Amino acid sequence: MPGPRRIALLGFDGVQSLDLTGPLEVFATASWFCTQRGDAAAYTTEIVAPTARPITSNSGLRMVPDRAIGAVRGRLDTLIVAGGSVERMVADRVVRRWLVGQARRVRRLASVCSGAFILAEAGLLAGRRATTHWAGVERFVERYPDVDVEADAIFVRDGDVYTSAGVTSGIDLALALVEDDLGHAIALQVARWLVVFLKRPGGQSQFSSHLAAQAIPPGRLKDLPEWIVGHLREDLSVDALAARLAMSPRHFARVFRQESGVTPAKFVERARLDAARRQLENGGLGFEDVAGRCGFGSAEQMRRTFTRHLRIVPIDYRRHFQRRAMPPPRRDRPRDQTQKPEAVRPAVAAATRSGSPLRNRRIA
């Protein structure tokens, strides 16, 4: 039988510590669940760095790599490049050459957050779709015009190369890789153990209309942005919204843009798109029903909005991102809300008896 998949995470001085530890915990936990149900360990994990000396994250956490990149022997299954303060790594020719060599051999190559800058500088994202932390998108686009950047994606897969957005999105990416490797049930159990979403409520976007509404200071708009998100089927024209605040349409549009950074029409459209994405991911409704619930005039108008913003039509979005249903509960057992899927219930019981599944990582 094949051995465990070998996962390496590239760290460095100035790394964002969660870019390393988040994915590492996901893979280690998944592997532990496999062993608890009697299977072989699914993964081995290791941190590699330009040298073998301890690295210091940008939060001050010191970590001891398992080995220097020059000492990596044998084939890696998956190589994940972390982000953080990446300027020195981007300029490091030795690291870039090593990445190019590894890219020819690994099954999957990935980055978290600004780690995409390191891959792009090595030429490994040229001609590909990719993403990075929203705060670095403009600089990334200017520096790497040959990369097709998806600015608001949580993570992007282009063939065997994956890139993810800021910090915690590395956990989203790692959970997706585990789901590809081991199936939905194990990935869901790992997400539950780590108390994170398997697929976060905002769907595949870095941004959520709810978060965007909350980010707008009360001020002159009061609670209007959050009201919009909760009333997408209402008349949300500039005239109607202005009337709610007793402003003239022109003054309202100016104030809304000053306070939120976008026009009222843009905010409403993105809120409706965000809601439609969640409905499509959840499944169960036809396209006309989704369009109606989210305030689009028709399924055709929703389709045009999806195409303009996401370059994908709703039917393809649902096919790619719809959540898979969990198996129904067994009828010969009490329908306890705390019951776990059959495939992983023994692991949960063992976890309760034996404690944390995560192996210790040396911390300097």
KOLNUPA-631852 format. One record per residue (C-alpha): x, y, z; residue in one letter. Coordinates in Angstrom, 2 decimals, decimal comma. Layout:
BEGIN
<atom east="X" north="Y" up="Z" type="a"/>
...
END
This chain:
BEGIN
<atom east="0,00" north="0,00" up="0,00" type="m"/>
<atom east="1,21" north="3,58" up="-0,63" type="p"/>
<atom east="2,69" north="5,38" up="2,35" type="g"/>
<atom east="1,41" north="8,60" up="3,89" type="p"/>
<atom east="1,39" north="11,72" up="1,76" type="r"/>
<atom east="4,36" north="13,90" up="2,60" type="r"/>
<atom east="3,37" north="17,54" up="3,25" type="i"/>
<atom east="6,07" north="20,21" up="3,52" type="a"/>
<atom east="5,43" north="23,80" up="4,59" type="l"/>
<atom east="8,01" north="26,43" up="3,72" type="l"/>
<atom east="8,64" north="28,96" up="6,50" type="g"/>
<atom east="11,15" north="31,77" up="7,00" type="f"/>
<atom east="11,98" north="34,67" up="9,27" type="d"/>
<atom east="8,98" north="37,01" up="9,22" type="g"/>
<atom east="6,51" north="34,26" up="8,37" type="v"/>
<atom east="2,88" north="34,65" up="9,41" type="q"/>
<atom east="2,78" north="31,87" up="12,00" type="s"/>
<atom east="-0,82" north="30,86" up="11,29" type="l"/>
<atom east="0,05" north="30,35" up="7,63" type="d"/>
<atom east="2,23" north="27,48" up="8,82" type="l"/>
<atom east="0,43" north="26,17" up="11,87" type="t"/>
<atom east="-3,10" north="26,38" up="10,47" type="g"/>
<atom east="-2,60" north="23,98" up="7,54" type="p"/>
<atom east="-0,23" north="21,83" up="9,64" type="l"/>
<atom east="-2,96" north="21,28" up="12,26" type="e"/>
<atom east="-5,46" north="20,33" up="9,56" type="v"/>
<atom east="-3,22" north="17,67" up="8,01" type="f"/>
<atom east="-2,04" north="16,33" up="11,39" type="a"/>
<atom east="-5,61" north="16,07" up="12,67" type="t"/>
<atom east="-6,82" north="14,32" up="9,52" type="a"/>
<atom east="-3,97" north="11,84" up="9,77" type="s"/>
<atom east="-4,76" north="11,18" up="13,43" type="w"/>
<atom east="-8,41" north="10,46" up="12,65" type="f"/>
<atom east="-7,32" north="7,95" up="10,03" type="c"/>
<atom east="-5,14" north="6,08" up="12,52" type="t"/>
<atom east="-7,93" north="6,08" up="15,12" type="q"/>
<atom east="-10,24" north="4,23" up="12,77" type="r"/>
<atom east="-7,58" north="1,64" up="12,03" type="g"/>
<atom east="-6,17" north="3,00" up="8,78" type="d"/>
<atom east="-2,61" north="4,03" up="8,07" type="a"/>
<atom east="-1,60" north="7,63" up="8,76" type="a"/>
<atom east="-2,71" north="9,78" up="5,84" type="a"/>
<atom east="0,02" north="12,42" up="6,07" type="y"/>
<atom east="3,41" north="13,27" up="7,42" type="t"/>
<atom east="4,09" north="16,97" up="7,93" type="t"/>
<atom east="7,33" north="18,90" up="8,11" type="e"/>
<atom east="8,40" north="22,52" up="8,23" type="i"/>
<atom east="11,29" north="23,44" up="5,95" type="v"/>
<atom east="13,16" north="26,74" up="5,76" type="a"/>
<atom east="16,12" north="28,30" up="3,94" type="p"/>
<atom east="18,38" north="27,11" up="6,78" type="t"/>
<atom east="17,95" north="24,68" up="9,67" type="a"/>
<atom east="18,22" north="27,37" up="12,35" type="r"/>
<atom east="15,08" north="28,49" up="14,22" type="p"/>
<atom east="12,84" north="30,91" up="12,39" type="i"/>
<atom east="11,00" north="33,80" up="14,02" type="t"/>
<atom east="7,50" north="34,67" up="12,88" type="s"/>
<atom east="6,30" north="38,24" up="12,52" type="n"/>
<atom east="4,49" north="37,81" up="15,86" type="s"/>
<atom east="7,71" north="36,76" up="17,61" type="g"/>
<atom east="6,95" north="33,02" up="17,77" type="l"/>
<atom east="10,13" north="30,98" up="17,27" type="r"/>
<atom east="9,90" north="27,63" up="15,49" type="m"/>
<atom east="12,53" north="25,01" up="14,68" type="v"/>
<atom east="12,30" north="23,70" up="11,10" type="p"/>
<atom east="12,57" north="19,98" up="10,54" type="d"/>
<atom east="15,25" north="20,61" up="7,95" type="r"/>
<atom east="16,71" north="23,15" up="5,55" type="a"/>
<atom east="15,45" north="23,14" up="1,98" type="i"/>
<atom east="18,86" north="21,93" up="0,81" type="g"/>
<atom east="18,48" north="18,85" up="3,00" type="a"/>
<atom east="15,10" north="17,78" up="1,61" type="v"/>
<atom east="15,48" north="14,31" up="0,13" type="r"/>
<atom east="12,91" north="12,20" up="-1,64" type="g"/>
<atom east="9,69" north="13,32" up="-3,21" type="r"/>
<atom east="7,17" north="15,63" up="-1,57" type="l"/>
<atom east="3,48" north="15,14" up="-2,22" type="d"/>
<atom east="2,39" north="18,70" up="-1,42" type="t"/>
<atom east="4,50" north="21,82" up="-0,89" type="l"/>
<atom east="2,85" north="24,84" up="0,73" type="i"/>
<atom east="4,59" north="28,22" up="0,78" type="v"/>
<atom east="3,53" north="30,41" up="3,70" type="a"/>
<atom east="3,18" north="34,18" up="3,63" type="g"/>
<atom east="4,14" north="37,03" up="5,92" type="g"/>
<atom east="6,95" north="39,52" up="5,41" type="s"/>
<atom east="8,07" north="37,98" up="2,14" type="v"/>
<atom east="10,42" north="40,61" up="0,68" type="e"/>
<atom east="13,63" north="38,72" up="1,53" type="r"/>
<atom east="12,21" north="35,44" up="0,28" type="m"/>
<atom east="11,05" north="37,01" up="-2,97" type="v"/>
<atom east="14,62" north="38,23" up="-3,54" type="a"/>
<atom east="16,27" north="34,93" up="-2,54" type="d"/>
<atom east="17,51" north="33,22" up="-5,71" type="r"/>
<atom east="18,37" north="30,00" up="-3,90" type="v"/>
<atom east="14,82" north="29,65" up="-2,63" type="v"/>
<atom east="13,38" north="30,46" up="-6,06" type="r"/>
<atom east="15,55" north="27,84" up="-7,76" type="r"/>
<atom east="14,57" north="25,27" up="-5,15" type="w"/>
<atom east="10,88" north="26,02" up="-5,68" type="l"/>
<atom east="11,20" north="25,67" up="-9,44" type="v"/>
<atom east="12,87" north="22,31" up="-8,98" type="g"/>
<atom east="10,25" north="21,10" up="-6,52" type="q"/>
<atom east="7,41" north="22,32" up="-8,73" type="a"/>
<atom east="8,44" north="19,77" up="-11,36" type="r"/>
<atom east="8,18" north="16,92" up="-8,85" type="r"/>
<atom east="5,40" north="17,59" up="-6,36" type="v"/>
<atom east="1,81" north="16,52" up="-6,91" type="r"/>
<atom east="0,51" north="19,82" up="-5,57" type="r"/>
<atom east="2,07" north="23,24" up="-5,08" type="l"/>
<atom east="0,30" north="25,83" up="-2,93" type="a"/>
<atom east="0,69" north="29,18" up="-1,22" type="s"/>
<atom east="-1,03" north="30,93" up="1,65" type="v"/>
<atom east="-1,56" north="34,69" up="1,76" type="c"/>
<atom east="1,46" north="36,65" up="0,44" type="s"/>
<atom east="3,27" north="33,38" up="-0,25" type="g"/>
<atom east="1,81" north="33,88" up="-3,73" type="a"/>
<atom east="4,42" north="36,63" up="-4,27" type="f"/>
<atom east="7,17" north="34,05" up="-3,75" type="i"/>
<atom east="5,64" north="31,63" up="-6,25" type="l"/>
<atom east="5,01" north="34,40" up="-8,76" type="a"/>
<atom east="8,57" north="35,72" up="-8,49" type="e"/>
<atom east="9,79" north="32,19" up="-9,28" type="a"/>
<atom east="7,63" north="32,23" up="-12,43" type="g"/>
<atom east="5,36" north="29,47" up="-11,12" type="l"/>
<atom east="2,12" north="31,41" up="-11,49" type="l"/>
<atom east="2,68" north="32,85" up="-14,97" type="a"/>
<atom east="-0,40" north="32,35" up="-17,12" type="g"/>
<atom east="-2,34" north="30,90" up="-14,19" type="r"/>
<atom east="-5,31" north="32,00" up="-12,11" type="r"/>
<atom east="-4,33" north="32,91" up="-8,56" type="a"/>
<atom east="-5,26" north="34,91" up="-5,49" type="t"/>
<atom east="-3,56" north="36,48" up="-2,48" type="t"/>
<atom east="-4,49" north="38,56" up="0,57" type="h"/>
<atom east="-6,87" north="41,35" up="-0,43" type="w"/>
<atom east="-4,50" north="44,01" up="0,93" type="a"/>
<atom east="-1,79" north="42,92" up="-1,49" type="g"/>
<atom east="-3,87" north="42,41" up="-4,63" type="v"/>
<atom east="-3,19" north="45,80" up="-6,22" type="e"/>
<atom east="0,57" north="45,47" up="-5,71" type="r"/>
<atom east="0,48" north="41,87" up="-6,93" type="f"/>
<atom east="-1,37" north="42,82" up="-10,13" type="v"/>
<atom east="1,11" north="45,61" up="-10,86" type="e"/>
<atom east="4,12" north="43,39" up="-10,25" type="r"/>
<atom east="2,89" north="40,23" up="-12,00" type="y"/>
<atom east="0,68" north="41,23" up="-14,94" type="p"/>
<atom east="1,03" north="37,73" up="-16,41" type="d"/>
<atom east="-1,02" north="36,25" up="-13,53" type="v"/>
<atom east="-4,82" north="36,20" up="-13,75" type="d"/>
<atom east="-5,72" north="37,42" up="-10,24" type="v"/>
<atom east="-9,08" north="36,61" up="-8,64" type="e"/>
<atom east="-9,11" north="39,35" up="-6,03" type="a"/>
<atom east="-11,83" north="38,15" up="-3,67" type="d"/>
<atom east="-11,43" north="34,36" up="-3,77" type="a"/>
<atom east="-10,75" north="32,36" up="-0,60" type="i"/>
<atom east="-8,56" north="30,04" up="-2,64" type="f"/>
<atom east="-8,01" north="29,30" up="-6,31" type="v"/>
<atom east="-7,02" north="26,05" up="-7,97" type="r"/>
<atom east="-5,39" north="26,11" up="-11,38" type="d"/>
<atom east="-4,38" north="22,58" up="-12,29" type="g"/>
<atom east="-2,01" north="21,33" up="-9,60" type="d"/>
<atom east="-1,25" north="24,83" up="-8,26" type="v"/>
<atom east="-3,30" north="26,34" up="-5,44" type="y"/>
<atom east="-3,18" north="29,83" up="-3,99" type="t"/>
<atom east="-5,16" north="31,13" up="-1,03" type="s"/>
<atom east="-6,02" north="34,46" up="0,49" type="a"/>
<atom east="-5,13" north="35,88" up="3,88" type="g"/>
<atom east="-4,01" north="33,95" up="6,95" type="v"/>
<atom east="-6,93" north="31,70" up="7,99" type="t"/>
<atom east="-7,70" north="30,89" up="4,35" type="s"/>
<atom east="-4,76" north="28,48" up="4,60" type="g"/>
<atom east="-7,04" north="26,38" up="6,82" type="i"/>
<atom east="-9,80" north="26,55" up="4,18" type="d"/>
<atom east="-7,31" north="25,42" up="1,55" type="l"/>
<atom east="-5,94" north="22,58" up="3,68" type="a"/>
<atom east="-9,47" north="21,34" up="4,44" type="l"/>
<atom east="-10,23" north="21,32" up="0,71" type="a"/>
<atom east="-7,08" north="19,29" up="0,03" type="l"/>
<atom east="-8,03" north="16,82" up="2,77" type="v"/>
<atom east="-11,51" north="16,51" up="1,30" type="e"/>
<atom east="-9,99" north="15,76" up="-2,12" type="d"/>
<atom east="-7,69" north="13,14" up="-0,60" type="d"/>
<atom east="-9,83" north="11,49" up="2,09" type="l"/>
<atom east="-13,42" north="12,45" up="1,43" type="g"/>
<atom east="-16,06" north="14,76" up="2,85" type="h"/>
<atom east="-16,65" north="12,94" up="6,16" type="a"/>
<atom east="-13,05" north="13,16" up="7,38" type="i"/>
<atom east="-12,70" north="16,78" up="6,24" type="a"/>
<atom east="-15,91" north="17,67" up="8,09" type="l"/>
<atom east="-14,72" north="15,91" up="11,24" type="q"/>
<atom east="-11,42" north="17,79" up="11,12" type="v"/>
<atom east="-13,32" north="21,08" up="10,74" type="a"/>
<atom east="-15,51" north="20,20" up="13,72" type="r"/>
<atom east="-12,50" north="19,25" up="15,84" type="w"/>
<atom east="-10,75" north="22,52" up="15,04" type="l"/>
<atom east="-14,04" north="24,43" up="15,46" type="v"/>
<atom east="-13,92" north="26,01" up="12,01" type="v"/>
<atom east="-16,21" north="25,94" up="9,01" type="f"/>
<atom east="-15,59" north="23,30" up="6,37" type="l"/>
<atom east="-16,95" north="25,89" up="3,96" type="k"/>
<atom east="-17,37" north="29,29" up="5,57" type="r"/>
<atom east="-20,74" north="31,06" up="5,25" type="p"/>
<atom east="-19,36" north="33,66" up="2,84" type="g"/>
<atom east="-18,79" north="30,90" up="0,32" type="g"/>
<atom east="-15,83" north="31,16" up="-1,97" type="q"/>
<atom east="-15,32" north="34,90" up="-1,43" type="s"/>
<atom east="-12,83" north="36,69" up="0,85" type="q"/>
<atom east="-15,56" north="39,24" up="1,42" type="f"/>
<atom east="-19,06" north="38,96" up="2,86" type="s"/>
<atom east="-21,80" north="41,54" up="2,46" type="s"/>
<atom east="-22,58" north="41,12" up="6,17" type="h"/>
<atom east="-19,00" north="41,94" up="7,11" type="l"/>
<atom east="-18,91" north="44,80" up="4,63" type="a"/>
<atom east="-22,07" north="46,25" up="6,16" type="a"/>
<atom east="-20,69" north="45,93" up="9,68" type="q"/>
<atom east="-17,46" north="47,64" up="8,62" type="a"/>
<atom east="-19,27" north="50,82" up="7,61" type="i"/>
<atom east="-19,33" north="53,22" up="10,60" type="p"/>
<atom east="-22,82" north="54,18" up="11,83" type="p"/>
<atom east="-22,63" north="57,93" up="11,15" type="g"/>
<atom east="-25,01" north="59,37" up="8,61" type="r"/>
<atom east="-25,99" north="56,00" up="7,14" type="l"/>
<atom east="-27,14" north="54,69" up="10,55" type="k"/>
<atom east="-27,97" north="50,98" up="10,15" type="d"/>
<atom east="-28,92" north="51,19" up="6,47" type="l"/>
<atom east="-26,13" north="48,91" up="5,10" type="p"/>
<atom east="-27,13" north="46,04" up="7,41" type="e"/>
<atom east="-30,81" north="46,68" up="6,63" type="w"/>
<atom east="-30,02" north="46,35" up="2,91" type="i"/>
<atom east="-28,37" north="42,95" up="3,44" type="v"/>
<atom east="-31,47" north="41,72" up="5,27" type="g"/>
<atom east="-34,01" north="43,09" up="2,77" type="h"/>
<atom east="-32,67" north="42,18" up="-0,66" type="l"/>
<atom east="-36,15" north="41,70" up="-2,15" type="r"/>
<atom east="-37,13" north="45,30" up="-1,37" type="e"/>
<atom east="-36,84" north="48,27" up="-3,71" type="d"/>
<atom east="-33,18" north="49,18" up="-3,18" type="l"/>
<atom east="-32,94" north="51,94" up="-5,75" type="s"/>
<atom east="-31,11" north="55,12" up="-4,83" type="v"/>
<atom east="-34,41" north="56,99" up="-4,63" type="d"/>
<atom east="-35,94" north="54,43" up="-2,24" type="a"/>
<atom east="-32,87" north="54,22" up="-0,02" type="l"/>
<atom east="-32,48" north="57,99" up="0,07" type="a"/>
<atom east="-36,09" north="58,32" up="1,17" type="a"/>
<atom east="-35,41" north="56,02" up="4,16" type="r"/>
<atom east="-32,82" north="58,49" up="5,41" type="l"/>
<atom east="-34,78" north="61,59" up="4,40" type="a"/>
<atom east="-32,02" north="62,68" up="2,00" type="m"/>
<atom east="-32,11" north="63,78" up="-1,59" type="s"/>
<atom east="-30,95" north="61,01" up="-3,97" type="p"/>
<atom east="-27,89" north="62,98" up="-5,04" type="r"/>
<atom east="-26,83" north="63,79" up="-1,46" type="h"/>
<atom east="-27,51" north="60,20" up="-0,35" type="f"/>
<atom east="-25,40" north="58,72" up="-3,17" type="a"/>
<atom east="-22,52" north="61,05" up="-2,26" type="r"/>
<atom east="-22,74" north="60,22" up="1,46" type="v"/>
<atom east="-23,01" north="56,48" up="0,83" type="f"/>
<atom east="-19,88" north="56,48" up="-1,30" type="r"/>
<atom east="-17,97" north="58,56" up="1,24" type="q"/>
<atom east="-18,93" north="56,25" up="4,11" type="e"/>
<atom east="-18,66" north="52,86" up="2,36" type="s"/>
<atom east="-16,19" north="53,39" up="-0,47" type="g"/>
<atom east="-18,64" north="52,13" up="-3,11" type="v"/>
<atom east="-21,79" north="53,40" up="-4,78" type="t"/>
<atom east="-25,18" north="52,28" up="-3,42" type="p"/>
<atom east="-25,83" north="50,31" up="-6,62" type="a"/>
<atom east="-22,49" north="48,50" up="-6,33" type="k"/>
<atom east="-23,11" north="47,64" up="-2,66" type="f"/>
<atom east="-26,59" north="46,31" up="-3,40" type="v"/>
<atom east="-25,40" north="44,25" up="-6,36" type="e"/>
<atom east="-22,59" north="42,65" up="-4,35" type="r"/>
<atom east="-24,96" north="41,92" up="-1,45" type="a"/>
<atom east="-27,39" north="40,20" up="-3,82" type="r"/>
<atom east="-24,58" north="38,28" up="-5,46" type="l"/>
<atom east="-23,24" north="37,18" up="-2,06" type="d"/>
<atom east="-26,70" north="35,94" up="-1,02" type="a"/>
<atom east="-27,22" north="34,12" up="-4,32" type="a"/>
<atom east="-23,88" north="32,35" up="-3,94" type="r"/>
<atom east="-24,88" north="31,07" up="-0,51" type="r"/>
<atom east="-28,24" north="29,87" up="-1,84" type="q"/>
<atom east="-26,57" north="28,03" up="-4,73" type="l"/>
<atom east="-24,02" north="26,45" up="-2,40" type="e"/>
<atom east="-26,80" north="25,21" up="-0,11" type="n"/>
<atom east="-28,84" north="23,82" up="-3,03" type="g"/>
<atom east="-32,50" north="22,94" up="-3,03" type="g"/>
<atom east="-33,92" north="25,95" up="-4,90" type="l"/>
<atom east="-34,31" north="26,53" up="-8,61" type="g"/>
<atom east="-32,54" north="29,43" up="-10,28" type="f"/>
<atom east="-35,71" north="31,55" up="-10,60" type="e"/>
<atom east="-36,41" north="31,05" up="-6,89" type="d"/>
<atom east="-32,85" north="32,00" up="-5,95" type="v"/>
<atom east="-33,04" north="35,08" up="-8,17" type="a"/>
<atom east="-36,34" north="36,08" up="-6,57" type="g"/>
<atom east="-35,18" north="35,62" up="-2,99" type="r"/>
<atom east="-32,02" north="37,61" up="-3,62" type="c"/>
<atom east="-33,71" north="40,54" up="-5,32" type="g"/>
<atom east="-32,68" north="39,91" up="-8,92" type="f"/>
<atom east="-35,43" north="40,64" up="-11,38" type="g"/>
<atom east="-34,99" north="37,28" up="-13,09" type="s"/>
<atom east="-32,67" north="34,31" up="-13,40" type="a"/>
<atom east="-31,28" north="35,94" up="-16,55" type="e"/>
<atom east="-30,34" north="39,09" up="-14,65" type="q"/>
<atom east="-28,70" north="36,93" up="-11,98" type="m"/>
<atom east="-26,80" north="35,05" up="-14,70" type="r"/>
<atom east="-25,47" north="38,32" up="-16,16" type="r"/>
<atom east="-24,35" north="39,47" up="-12,71" type="t"/>
<atom east="-22,52" north="36,20" up="-12,05" type="f"/>
<atom east="-20,83" north="36,38" up="-15,43" type="t"/>
<atom east="-19,75" north="39,99" up="-14,93" type="r"/>
<atom east="-18,32" north="39,52" up="-11,44" type="h"/>
<atom east="-17,25" north="35,87" up="-11,30" type="l"/>
<atom east="-16,85" north="34,88" up="-14,95" type="r"/>
<atom east="-19,01" north="31,83" up="-14,30" type="i"/>
<atom east="-22,73" north="31,18" up="-14,79" type="v"/>
<atom east="-24,94" north="30,10" up="-11,85" type="p"/>
<atom east="-25,37" north="26,52" up="-13,05" type="i"/>
<atom east="-21,59" north="26,03" up="-13,16" type="d"/>
<atom east="-21,14" north="27,79" up="-9,82" type="y"/>
<atom east="-23,61" north="25,39" up="-8,20" type="r"/>
<atom east="-21,91" north="22,40" up="-9,81" type="r"/>
<atom east="-18,52" north="23,43" up="-8,44" type="h"/>
<atom east="-19,43" north="24,71" up="-4,98" type="f"/>
<atom east="-22,64" north="23,07" up="-3,81" type="q"/>
<atom east="-22,21" north="21,46" up="-0,40" type="r"/>
<atom east="-22,52" north="17,69" up="-0,52" type="r"/>
<atom east="-25,26" north="16,26" up="1,65" type="a"/>
<atom east="-24,29" north="14,18" up="4,66" type="m"/>
<atom east="-25,64" north="10,60" up="4,79" type="p"/>
<atom east="-28,99" north="10,25" up="6,61" type="p"/>
<atom east="-28,92" north="9,04" up="10,21" type="p"/>
<atom east="-29,28" north="5,32" up="10,80" type="r"/>
<atom east="-32,86" north="4,36" up="11,64" type="r"/>
<atom east="-31,83" north="1,73" up="14,18" type="d"/>
<atom east="-30,23" north="4,35" up="16,46" type="r"/>
<atom east="-31,67" north="7,33" up="18,33" type="p"/>
<atom east="-31,61" north="10,44" up="16,16" type="r"/>
<atom east="-29,25" north="12,29" up="18,46" type="d"/>
<atom east="-28,08" north="15,64" up="17,11" type="q"/>
<atom east="-24,62" north="14,92" up="18,47" type="t"/>
<atom east="-24,17" north="11,72" up="16,44" type="q"/>
<atom east="-21,29" north="11,77" up="13,99" type="k"/>
<atom east="-21,07" north="10,18" up="10,52" type="p"/>
<atom east="-20,60" north="6,42" up="10,70" type="e"/>
<atom east="-17,17" north="6,54" up="9,14" type="a"/>
<atom east="-15,71" north="8,73" up="11,87" type="v"/>
<atom east="-17,75" north="7,97" up="15,02" type="r"/>
<atom east="-15,15" north="5,49" up="16,35" type="p"/>
<atom east="-12,51" north="8,18" up="15,96" type="a"/>
<atom east="-14,55" north="10,62" up="18,02" type="v"/>
<atom east="-14,93" north="8,13" up="20,85" type="a"/>
<atom east="-11,21" north="7,41" up="20,79" type="a"/>
<atom east="-10,48" north="11,13" up="20,76" type="a"/>
<atom east="-12,50" north="11,60" up="23,90" type="t"/>
<atom east="-10,47" north="8,90" up="25,65" type="r"/>
<atom east="-7,00" north="9,79" up="24,47" type="s"/>
<atom east="-6,91" north="13,57" up="24,21" type="g"/>
<atom east="-5,51" north="15,82" up="21,52" type="s"/>
<atom east="-4,62" north="14,31" up="18,15" type="p"/>
<atom east="-1,88" north="16,76" up="17,35" type="l"/>
<atom east="1,71" north="15,71" up="17,56" type="r"/>
<atom east="4,08" north="18,10" up="19,27" type="n"/>
<atom east="6,04" north="20,57" up="17,20" type="r"/>
<atom east="9,35" north="21,70" up="18,59" type="r"/>
<atom east="9,20" north="25,34" up="19,66" type="i"/>
<atom east="12,44" north="27,14" up="20,41" type="a"/>
END
